[in-house]
Amino acid sequence: MDLVRREKAVYDTLNMLNFDVTKKCLVGEGWCPMIAKSQMQEALQRATFDSNSQVGIIFHQMDAVESPPTYFRTNTFTNPYQEIVDAYGVARYQEANPAVYTTVVFPFLFAMMFGDWGHGICLLLGALVLISRENKLSTQKLGSFMEMLFGGRYVILLMSLFSIYCGLIYNEFFSVPFHIFGPSAFQCRDTSCRDAHTIGLVKYRDPYPFGVDPSWRGSRTELAFLNSMKMKMSILFGVAHMNLGIILSYFNARFFGSSLDIRYQFVPQMIFLNSLFGYLSLLIIVKWCTGSQADLYHVMIYMFLSPTDELGENQLFWGQRPLQIVLLLLAVIAVPWMLFPKPFILKKLHTERFQGRSYGILNTSEMDLEVEPDSAREHHHEEFNFSEVFVHQMIHSIEFVLGSVSNTASYLRLWALSLAHSELSTVFYEKVLLLAWGYDNLIIRLVGLTVFAFATAFILLMMESLSAFLHALRLHWVEFQNKFYHGDGYKFKPFSFASLTEDDD
């Protein structure tokens, strides 16, 4: 069966070749990566020698009208990240490849939602088991679930390492805080203070050196403090991530020599996003640094409703009100800047390019016949529908303006899932493990420990990690890649016997 499959594939490929004019040899046209040209020539020369052919093989580079396929060289580490990007759409030829950034950003987005260094260590052990048995598992026939886990072993490895890092920042080990980096910055106000976890705590030394102070855990203001911190952190990370996407659109436009896209898309998009949400990020950082009590909701809402009003106690720095007015005007200007100039400039360029080309000079020389493909392509470009271009630009502009708001809000899922993960693990720890441990009975304790272990393994490590993975995937595809990535290319699929058996399986 293997032999027949190979023979069929060889004949199928040979049928794609054409006879030349003399009917003495075959002509085949195909794609090959630029880096593999010398290998191609060597392989063809070897084939000529091995088959004792009377005719030498000629390898000739051609110009093609259609867009070439996309090929990225990957290894076992980078391949799963490339697959994550390709699931959204294969990159257009020579377009910026998001997989380069996905390798670091994707696991970190996951870790922000899954931050617990105890659960991170469990994931790390699972990833290390898969990696250590790599050679054995790669040759075995695995089930669909195990094959998915094995294929993403390096993704799980980075996700677990980042989860440990974020868990140390959140100071959570199965929801229990630890004094890893020294004593707490807070202590009881006086000796009569009995419940030092909820009341009477005052700050008496420098802040806890790394991550969240363990004294916040169990206090009355724990949720208010952690929610505020994680929510603001999500916005900061989201704005930085979206800015990266817009900056990549600049490099795409520069590479393809599209100055129109730089002037009338990249520049107004950067101005619009950073006038509103870049400014919000600045306010968050200033508030953290100064310890101000300003209400940022109030500042952002009244920046639109009444920009000229005095800020009063919500003023974080000198010159804030005039700055807000300038930023608001810039955001308002950026919308028509995105919408109108590009379609009209394209129309003007088109009319200038094809002015006086209604009639061509009639020639019948062989030279003109050779140039036919280009002239056909030129004729195809003559079709310019202004209304279509304008509507497309309008849709793109409205999508970006509305998307800036919804995408920034969408990053709040980093905070929401982190909170859900933390609260679930707290519930299992306090209401299952500690409750069972309170009984002086070995059987109850063992049952409690078993329930806690199963809840941790199946709910927190499997379901929660899958949930965080899917949310990170959504943030990557929708909020990041739609800023610059077209994803309308097609993959380079070379002929090989190895891919035949994979396809057949």
Disulfide bonds with the S-S distance in Angstrom:
Cys188-Cys193 2.19
